[in-house]
């Protein structure tokens, strides 16, 4: 028998290998999961705080930059002398037939136009505004004739000049004489042709009125008025018609219809928004 030892039958020992599917590795230390979660919470809290701080600063900045305003209304009125006169005058003619009524009416209207021109009315200031032909019947519906109505719109300028208003009265009187008992007169309207200077004066008064009101309100509130933020205005012209009636048989020629132009108000209303200091 040999003195050398016999080979061992036991399997060699080996170091166990890590499972590649496992999250645990023997060569690295794993940090506790609670620590990671706490860090995330801290970061979120800090972010929310920073956003809140920014929002707070923005809100305070907006409040500091806001400017108060006040809105007031002012009005101003000035008086002007009318320089333009307008009236409507017409002729009504009744005849047994439509043709006869129209022919007779044409003759009277032509005489009316000639008379108006003799009293200073220009051809361009005469305008036919209405012409009607209609049947006349009795209570039984029987035709008794025809009526023709023809109306002129008349404009006369510069009536504010000396003597011109009297000429306008003479033109109306002459129209009554020319038209006879068939005259139809629809009143007089005075107006101001160019209101620019009157509007400027009225607007200035309205703005001064608005500023006074704003200053009073601001002083009562412990502040003062700054610059103008916004202005809007509204113009209100007033022209009152004057009606002169003719009696059916009153066609005798006189010096002229007495007329008075008086004055006419021109008003402006403004709404002004002021900044407050």
C-alpha angles and dihedrals in degrees: 000000000000122000094219115103118254119248116268119250096207118109116248116261117245133190111252115250123226119255106251089214093060124094090218120088121187092218097059134054114235116222116227113265092228091064093056092049092051091052092052091051091052092051092050093049091050091049092051091049092051092050091049091051092051092048091049092051091048092050092049090048092051092049091049091049096047115111122208120226138195127207120208137169125225132183135199132185131188131179124236134183113244115241100184131064126193131184140162121230127177144174127230119200128183123197139155094256134034092240093051092047093050094046093050091046092051091054092051095045091050089052089048093052092048091052092050092051090050087057094055103272111140122226091242089057093059116086130173106230103171138019121174136173118188141162126256119216135177128231091280091054094251115149110248102171145298136281126209123197121192120179131191128200109216127196126191121188136205093025088151089070119094113278096004095099089055088052089054090053089050090051091054092047090048090050090055091050092049096046096043121192091339093068120130115194121186106189139268130275124196121202143167114242100200113032098164096109092043091049091050091053092046091048091052090052091048093051091049089050091051093048092051091052093047092050092050093049093045093049090051088053094050097252139088138240120261131183130327115271101180139358131194126171141190126206121215117189119183124203116175117205118230116208124206117189128204124213112233094247098032101104100124113131115251134171090273144290109291109242133183119194096190116177133305125216120232113195135188127190120195133192111205129187113205129190116237121228 
